Amino acid sequence: RPIGILDSGIGGLTVVSEIRALLPHEHLVYLADQSMIPYGNKDEAWIRERALLLAHWLHQEQGIKILVIACNTATAAAITALRQTLPFPVVGMEPAVKPASRVTRNRRIGILATEGTLKSARFSGLLRTFAEGMQVFTQPCIGLVEAIEQGDRERIDKLLADHVKPLLHQQVDTIVLGCTHYPLVRSHIEALAGPDITIIETGAAVAQQTRRQLLHHALKNPSDAQPSLTLFSTSSADKLRKAVERMLPHYPPATYGCARLDDNSSVTDSKASS
């Protein structure tokens, strides 16, 4: 049975890369909700219901054995409901406040994230738990996810300048990438921030937690299993393929498919093509 991974778009593929590196014999099924992107400006209740719908599709149609929510915003809104509903482990992700608090030298941390993540109770809880005595500066990156999905380099550069510079003005020495889309433009962020700023993302930690859950529940594939990678979009396979080609030109070969969900929130068809 495969590992299921979901996100609003192509950002979660940065997490898929980490999972593939750590668990090379696993079958992976990825679902990008491109018909509803972005999640960051949507109501928490809507995101929760949408995540439940997508998770049930992965469970019923793809037979997944574990779910990875490769989206900070969806984790904040839906992970509790997903864990209460699904009959297998659910791994989420959240901005790396705890790791940042360990590496910062001047105790000034910047967080790049979506509006939804920064407004969530889960994020507030992270700050209370791990950022005591720290100065944390948050920056909602409005429009950045859409620009990354479209591969609009000029807009990406402008938005990153608008979003990163305020953190630099606050003299942060650590910046947390609080959305899985942002590692896709990490080199741009590093160029703006300079060599003295530590950049932290969470994909590798999520892969490690996925591995721990597979081992704990005796779900890990044997070492002689032949892996597969299937990428589904709720919009169209071609849209997902083109987005991957623009932003991840060296991504490994995969089978692309379309998972359409109608207005009544039921699966109408799914198909895959190489």
Backbone hydrogen bonds, N-H to C=O, Kabsch-Sander energy under -0.5 kcal/mol:
donor,donor_aa,acceptor,acceptor_aa,energy
3,I,27,H,-3.0
4,G,66,I,-2.7
5,I,29,V,-2.5
6,L,68,V,-2.2
7,D,31,L,-2.0
13,L,10,I,-1.7
14,T,11,G,-2.1
15,V,12,G,-0.8
16,V,12,G,-2.0
17,S,13,L,-2.0
18,E,14,T,-1.1
19,I,15,V,-2.4
20,R,16,V,-2.9
21,A,17,S,-1.9
22,L,18,E,-1.9
23,L,19,I,-3.0
26,E,23,L,-1.6
28,L,228,S,-2.7
29,V,3,I,-2.8
30,Y,230,T,-3.0
31,L,5,I,-2.7
32,A,232,F,-2.9
33,D,7,D,-2.5
33,D,31,L,-0.6
34,Q,32,A,-1.9
36,M,33,D,-1.7
42,K,39,Y,-2.3
47,I,43,D,-2.3
48,R,44,E,-2.3
49,E,45,A,-2.2
50,R,46,W,-2.5
51,A,47,I,-2.9
52,L,48,R,-2.1
53,L,49,E,-2.0
54,L,50,R,-2.5
55,A,51,A,-2.6
56,H,52,L,-2.3
57,W,53,L,-1.9
58,L,54,L,-2.3
59,H,55,A,-2.3
60,Q,56,H,-3.3
61,E,57,W,-2.8
62,Q,57,W,-0.8
62,Q,58,L,-0.9
63,G,59,H,-0.8
64,I,58,L,-1.3
65,K,2,P,-2.6
66,I,2,P,-0.6
67,L,89,P,-2.3
68,V,4,G,-2.9
69,I,67,L,-0.5
69,I,91,V,-3.3
70,A,6,L,-1.9
70,A,68,V,-1.1
71,C,69,I,-1.3
75,T,71,C,-2.1
76,A,72,N,-2.4
77,A,73,T,-1.7
78,A,74,A,-2.7
79,I,75,T,-1.9
82,L,78,A,-2.6
83,R,79,I,-2.5
84,Q,80,T,-1.7
85,T,81,A,-1.3
86,L,82,L,-2.8
91,V,67,L,-3.2
97,V,95,P,-2.6
100,A,96,A,-1.9
101,S,97,V,-2.3
102,R,98,K,-1.0
102,R,99,P,-0.6
103,V,99,P,-1.3
104,T,100,A,-2.2
109,I,135,Q,-2.7
110,G,174,T,-3.1
111,I,137,F,-2.6
112,L,176,V,-2.7
113,A,111,I,-0.6
113,A,139,Q,-1.7
116,G,40,G,-1.0
118,L,114,T,-2.2
119,K,115,E,-1.9
120,S,116,G,-0.7
120,S,117,T,-0.9
124,S,120,S,-1.8
125,G,121,A,-2.2
126,L,122,R,-1.8
127,L,123,F,-2.1
128,R,124,S,-2.1
129,T,125,G,-2.2
130,F,126,L,-2.9
131,A,127,L,-1.9
134,M,131,A,-2.3
135,Q,107,R,-2.8
136,V,134,M,-0.7
137,F,109,I,-3.2
137,F,135,Q,-0.5
138,T,136,V,-0.5
139,Q,111,I,-2.7
141,C,113,A,-2.6
142,I,140,P,-1.2
144,L,141,C,-1.5
145,V,141,C,-0.5
147,A,143,G,-1.9
148,I,144,L,-2.3
149,E,145,V,-2.5
150,Q,146,E,-2.0
151,G,147,A,-0.7
151,G,148,I,-0.8
152,D,147,A,-2.2
153,R,151,G,-1.4
156,I,152,D,-2.7
157,D,153,R,-2.5
158,K,154,E,-1.9
159,L,155,R,-2.8
160,L,156,I,-2.7
161,A,157,D,-2.0
162,D,158,K,-2.3
163,H,159,L,-2.2
164,V,160,L,-3.2
165,K,161,A,-1.6
167,L,164,V,-0.8
168,L,164,V,-1.8
169,H,165,K,-2.3
170,Q,166,P,-0.8
170,Q,167,L,-0.6
171,Q,168,L,-1.8
172,V,167,L,-1.5
173,D,108,R,-2.0
174,T,108,R,-0.9
175,I,198,T,-3.1
176,V,110,G,-3.0
177,L,200,I,-3.1
178,G,112,L,-3.2
178,G,176,V,-1.1
182,Y,179,C,-1.2
184,L,181,H,-1.5
185,V,182,Y,-1.9
186,R,183,P,-1.4
189,I,185,V,-2.0
190,E,186,R,-3.0
191,A,187,S,-1.9
192,L,188,H,-1.9
193,A,189,I,-2.7
194,G,190,E,-2.6
197,I,194,G,-1.3
198,T,173,D,-2.5
200,I,175,I,-2.5
206,V,202,T,-2.1
207,A,203,G,-2.1
208,Q,204,A,-2.1
209,Q,205,A,-2.2
210,T,206,V,-2.3
211,R,207,A,-2.3
212,R,208,Q,-2.3
213,Q,209,Q,-2.2
214,L,210,T,-2.3
215,L,211,R,-2.4
216,H,212,R,-2.7
217,H,213,Q,-2.1
218,A,215,L,-1.3
219,L,214,L,-3.3
220,K,214,L,-0.8
225,A,222,P,-1.7
230,T,28,L,-2.4
231,L,255,T,-3.2
232,F,30,Y,-3.6
232,F,230,T,-0.5
233,S,257,G,-1.7
234,T,32,A,-2.2
240,L,236,S,-1.9
241,R,237,A,-2.7
242,K,238,D,-2.5
243,A,239,K,-2.0
244,V,240,L,-2.4
245,E,241,R,-2.5
246,R,242,K,-2.0
247,M,243,A,-2.3
248,L,244,V,-3.0
251,Y,248,L,-2.1
255,T,229,L,-2.3
256,Y,273,S,-2.9
257,G,231,L,-2.5
258,C,271,K,-2.1
259,A,233,S,-2.7
260,R,258,C,-0.6
260,R,269,D,-2.1
262,D,266,S,-2.4
265,S,262,D,-2.0
268,T,260,R,-2.3
269,D,260,R,-0.9
271,K,258,C,-1.6
273,S,256,Y,-4.5
